[in-house]
Amino acid sequence: MNTMSKKATDLMDLWNKRCPKLGRILKATHLRMRKTAQCLENESNLDVWAQAFDICNNHKRLNGSIVNGFKASYDWIIKDVNRHKEVIEKYGD
């Protein structure tokens, strides 16, 4: 496993650890690995990702506590390489 694949796997493991309310990542698909690698090229600090994941797991607008039909997912947060920053800025304390 190359370094980027290891970091991508580490990020997915971090999601599974930090986001028990939001559903686990069960499979590291090729697309998911590629999107994760792109996100890590933009932000490699896992502490920043942990902060965004904690917010997703605990904020009622992101974790499905409000009946608005939305619940954050790993694929949602990696869809845009800056979404984790937007989560921190918009929903962080």
PyMOL commands that set and color helices and strands:
alter all, ss='L'
color gray80, all
select helices_A, chain A and resi 3-18+30-42+46-58+74-78+83-91
alter helices_A, ss='H'
color red, helices_A
deselect
rebuild
show_as cartoon
